[in-house]
Amino acid sequence: MSSLGIPNLDKDLERQLSQGLDEVESLLSSHIQGDYPLVVETSRHLVEAGGKRFRPLITLISSHFGNGQSKEVIAAAVVCELTHVATLYHDDVMDEAPLRRGVESANNRWGNTVAILTGDYLFSKASDLLADLGPEAVRLQAKTFERLVIGQIQETQGPKVGGDALAHYLQVVADKTGSLIATSARFGALLSGADKTIVETLTKFGEKIGIAFQLADDVIDIASDSSQSGKTPGTDLKEGVPTLVTLQIMKSDRPEDQELKLLLSAPMDDATVARVIPQLRQHQALKDAKKYLHTLADESKALLSTLPTGPARSALENLCVAIVDRTA
């Protein structure tokens, strides 16, 4: 496994990607500097808490289907990460989350108003970088932002009465997670001068692997212990967040699932979560979720078959494997 979490990564490409990610970190840090100490402090709070930097990585890999990692590609990678982090500030307010990335959430520390405005500030900093990347990049970001907002509204509103809750959830995941990862891939290909057909293929790949990336987290929340994932098992359960696994159970009409459905539909304390987790780990719904995740990863990999062979394509193919392996 490479230092970037991608198996069998070409050594030269790994070196270039690592250098690119260092440049991303440097620009991220310098770009949120400002004249107002509180704004700088609140902005750096989550940026410096780390994260997978999955979106910038996708942007950088995609650029290798064109002319590689330019100054513009690095800027676009930072735009994607700033956009992502900004949404986290807003999400935490809506979810009333006490923690984010292992640290106290901004809303818990400074209050909802400051957290919301910090997210807005980061969106503005992303727009500032975008202005130098041209009107096509600005339009792409605007359309992505539209999907992010619609996805959040749909999640807040919930499925229509009598509607398919699982289908609704998958659309929310596509809008809230898939859209920005699709844009991350598109930026990398577009700004490196890749062929138009390659740009479109990588955009489709980005959306599908982005959905898989989120659904893998759904499985990890139930199937992995904290030492494996760095996340306390059952976090989504305790917060009442619907996931691929729980929604499949809620659709069940099997008599043996009725008690579990009652538990899943009510607020949970730590004791209830501890009681439910072992049941979910043995449930067919978890097996079905893993199977669906494998299918998504296979479909994502198949999309890459028309791309030129080489280290960048192999990296994305192996990334599909790595996402599934997170849940093994």
C-alpha positions in Angstrom: 0.0 0.0 0.0 1.3 3.4 -0.9 1.6 6.4 1.5 -1.5 7.8 -0.3 -3.7 4.7 0.5 -3.7 3.4 -3.1 -2.3 -0.1 -3.6 0.3 -0.8 -6.3 0.7 2.9 -7.1 3.4 3.8 -9.6 6.4 5.2 -7.7 7.0 8.2 -9.9 3.3 9.1 -9.9 3.2 8.7 -6.1 6.1 11.1 -5.8 4.3 13.7 -8.0 1.0 13.3 -6.2 2.7 13.6 -2.8 4.4 16.8 -4.0 1.1 18.1 -5.3 -0.7 17.4 -2.0 2.1 19.3 -0.2 1.4 22.2 -2.5 -2.3 21.9 -1.8 -1.7 22.0 1.9 0.5 25.1 1.6 -2.0 27.0 -0.5 -4.9 25.9 1.7 -3.1 27.3 4.8 -2.0 30.5 3.2 -5.3 31.3 1.5 -7.3 31.4 4.7 -5.0 33.9 6.2 -6.7 37.3 6.8 -6.9 40.4 8.9 -9.5 39.1 11.4 -7.9 36.7 14.0 -11.2 35.0 15.0 -12.1 34.2 11.3 -8.6 32.9 10.7 -8.8 30.8 13.9 -12.3 29.3 13.1 -11.3 28.6 9.5 -8.1 26.9 10.4 -10.0 24.8 13.0 -11.2 22.1 10.6 -8.7 22.7 7.8 -5.8 21.8 10.1 -7.8 19.0 11.7 -6.8 17.1 8.6 -9.1 14.7 6.7 -8.5 12.3 3.9 -8.0 15.1 1.2 -9.8 12.7 -1.1 -11.1 15.4 -3.4 -7.7 17.1 -4.1 -6.2 13.6 -4.7 -8.8 12.9 -7.3 -8.1 16.3 -9.0 -4.4 15.6 -9.1 -4.7 12.1 -10.5 -7.1 13.3 -13.1 -4.7 16.0 -14.3 -2.3 13.2 -15.4 -4.7 12.4 -18.3 -3.7 15.8 -19.6 -0.5 17.9 -19.0 -0.2 17.1 -15.3 -0.1 19.1 -12.1 0.0 22.8 -13.0 -0.5 25.9 -10.8 -4.2 26.0 -12.0 -4.7 22.3 -11.1 -3.4 22.9 -7.5 -5.7 25.9 -7.1 -8.7 23.8 -8.3 -7.8 21.1 -5.8 -7.8 23.7 -3.1 -11.2 25.0 -4.3 -12.7 21.5 -4.0 -11.3 21.0 -0.5 -12.4 24.5 0.7 -15.9 23.8 -0.6 -15.9 20.4 1.2 -14.7 21.8 4.5 -17.2 24.7 4.2 -20.1 22.3 3.9 -18.9 20.5 7.0 -19.3 23.7 9.1 -22.9 24.0 7.9 -23.6 20.3 8.3 -22.5 20.3 11.9 -24.9 23.2 12.7 -27.8 21.3 11.1 -26.8 18.0 12.8 -25.9 19.7 16.1 -22.7 17.6 16.0 -20.4 17.9 19.0 -17.3 16.6 17.2 -15.8 16.7 13.7 -12.6 15.0 12.6 -11.8 14.1 16.2 -12.0 17.7 17.4 -14.7 19.8 19.0 -17.0 21.1 16.2 -17.0 24.8 15.5 -20.6 25.2 16.4 -20.0 23.6 19.8 -17.0 25.8 20.4 -18.1 29.2 19.0 -21.8 28.8 18.5 -24.0 28.3 15.4 -23.7 31.8 14.0 -19.9 31.8 13.9 -19.8 28.3 12.4 -22.3 29.2 9.6 -20.3 32.4 8.8 -17.0 30.5 8.8 -18.5 28.2 6.2 -19.6 31.2 4.2 -16.1 32.7 4.5 -14.5 29.5 3.1 -16.9 29.5 0.2 -15.8 33.1 -0.5 -12.2 32.1 -0.4 -12.9 29.3 -2.9 -14.6 31.8 -5.2 -11.6 34.1 -5.0 -9.3 31.3 -6.3 -11.9 30.3 -8.9 -11.9 33.8 -10.4 -8.4 33.2 -11.8 -9.4 29.8 -13.4 -11.9 31.2 -15.9 -15.6 31.4 -16.5 -16.0 27.6 -17.2 -14.5 26.8 -13.9 -16.8 29.3 -12.1 -19.8 27.9 -13.8 -18.9 24.4 -12.9 -18.5 25.4 -9.3 -21.9 27.2 -9.3 -23.6 24.1 -10.7 -21.9 21.9 -8.1 -22.9 24.3 -5.3 -26.5 24.1 -6.5 -26.4 20.3 -6.2 -24.8 20.4 -2.8 -27.6 22.8 -1.5 -30.3 20.7 -3.1 -28.9 17.6 -1.6 -28.9 19.1 1.8 -32.4 20.4 1.4 -33.6 17.0 0.3 -31.9 15.4 3.2 -33.5 17.9 5.6 -36.9 17.5 4.1 -36.8 13.7 3.9 -38.5 11.4 1.4 -42.1 12.1 0.3 -44.9 10.4 2.1 -45.1 6.9 0.6 -41.9 7.5 -1.3 -38.9 5.2 -1.5 -36.6 6.2 1.4 -33.7 4.2 0.1 -33.9 5.8 -3.4 -34.2 9.2 -1.8 -31.1 8.6 0.3 -29.0 7.5 -2.7 -30.0 10.6 -4.6 -29.0 12.7 -1.5 -25.6 10.9 -1.5 -25.2 11.6 -5.2 -25.9 15.3 -4.7 -24.1 15.9 -1.4 -21.0 13.7 -2.0 -20.9 12.4 -5.5 -21.3 15.9 -7.2 -18.2 17.5 -5.6 -16.0 14.4 -6.2 -17.2 14.4 -9.8 -16.2 18.1 -10.0 -12.9 17.3 -8.5 -12.1 14.9 -11.3 -13.5 17.2 -13.9 -11.3 20.1 -12.7 -8.2 18.0 -12.9 -8.9 16.8 -16.4 -10.3 20.1 -17.7 -7.5 22.4 -16.4 -4.7 20.0 -17.6 -6.0 20.1 -21.2 -7.3 16.5 -21.4 -9.4 15.4 -24.3 -13.1 16.3 -24.0 -14.1 12.6 -24.0 -11.7 11.9 -21.2 -13.1 14.9 -19.2 -16.6 13.5 -19.5 -15.5 9.9 -18.6 -13.6 11.1 -15.5 -16.6 13.2 -14.4 -18.9 10.2 -14.5 -16.3 8.1 -12.7 -15.9 10.8 -10.0 -19.7 10.8 -9.3 -19.9 7.0 -9.1 -16.8 6.5 -7.0 -17.9 9.4 -4.8 -21.2 7.6 -4.0 -19.2 4.5 -3.2 -16.9 6.5 -1.0 -19.8 7.6 1.1 -21.6 4.2 1.2 -18.3 2.7 2.4 -18.5 5.0 5.4 -22.1 3.6 6.0 -20.7 0.1 6.2 -17.7 1.1 8.3 -19.9 2.7 10.9 -21.4 -0.7 11.6 -18.8 -3.3 10.6 -15.5 -1.8 11.9 -14.3 -1.2 15.4 -12.7 2.1 16.3 -9.1 0.9 16.1 -9.7 0.0 12.4 -11.6 3.0 11.3 -10.7 5.8 13.8 -14.4 6.3 14.2 -16.6 5.1 17.1 -18.9 2.3 15.8 -22.6 3.3 15.7 -22.0 7.0 15.5 -24.5 7.4 12.7 -27.0 5.2 14.6 -26.7 7.3 17.7 -27.2 10.5 15.7 -30.2 9.1 13.9 -28.5 9.4 10.5 -30.0 7.1 7.9 -27.6 4.8 6.1 -27.7 2.2 3.3 -27.8 -0.6 5.9 -30.5 0.8 8.2 -32.7 1.9 5.3 -32.7 -1.6 3.9 -33.9 -2.9 7.2 -36.6 -0.3 7.6 -38.0 -1.5 4.2 -38.1 -5.1 5.5 -41.5 -6.7 6.1 -40.1 -9.8 7.8 -41.6 -10.4 11.2 -38.2 -11.1 12.7 -37.1 -7.5 11.8 -39.9 -5.8 13.6 -38.2 -5.3 17.0 -35.0 -4.1 15.2 -37.0 -1.6 13.2 -38.6 -0.2 16.3 -35.1 0.3 17.9 -33.8 2.0 14.7 -36.8 4.3 14.5 -36.3 5.8 18.0 -33.5 7.9 19.6 -30.7 5.7 20.8 -28.4 5.9 23.9 -25.1 4.2 24.1 -26.6 1.1 25.7 -29.1 0.7 22.8 -26.4 1.2 20.2 -24.3 -1.5 21.9 -27.3 -3.8 21.7 -28.1 -3.0 18.1 -24.6 -3.1 16.5 -24.1 -6.9 16.9 -27.5 -7.5 15.4 -26.7 -5.3 12.4 -23.3 -7.1 11.9 -25.1 -10.4 11.5 -28.0 -9.0 9.4 -28.4 -9.7 5.7 -28.7 -5.9 5.1 -25.0 -5.5 5.9 -24.1 -8.2 3.4 -26.4 -6.6 0.8 -24.8 -3.2 1.4 -21.3 -4.6 0.9 -22.5 -6.4 -2.2 -23.9 -3.1 -3.6 -20.7 -1.3 -2.7 -18.7 -3.9 -4.7 -21.1 -3.4 -7.6 -20.5 0.4 -7.6 -16.8 -0.1 -7.4 -16.9 -2.5 -10.3 -19.0 -0.1 -12.3 -16.6 2.8 -11.5 -13.7 0.7 -12.7 -15.5 -0.3 -15.9 -15.9 3.4 -16.8 -12.1 3.7 -16.9 -11.8 1.1 -19.6 -11.9 3.7 -22.4 -9.1 5.8 -20.9 -5.5 5.6 -22.0 -3.6 2.9 -20.1 -0.9 4.1 -17.8 -0.1 5.0 -14.2 -3.0 7.4 -13.8 -5.6 4.9 -15.0 -4.1 2.2 -12.8 -4.2 4.5 -9.8 -7.9 5.1 -10.2 -8.6 1.4 -10.8 -6.7 0.6 -7.6 -8.5 3.3 -5.8 -11.8 1.5 -6.5 -10.3 -1.6 -4.8 -9.0 0.5 -1.9 -12.5 1.9 -1.2 -14.0 -1.5 -1.0 -11.1 -2.9 1.1 -11.9 -0.2 3.7 -15.0 -2.2 4.5 -13.5 -5.7 4.5 
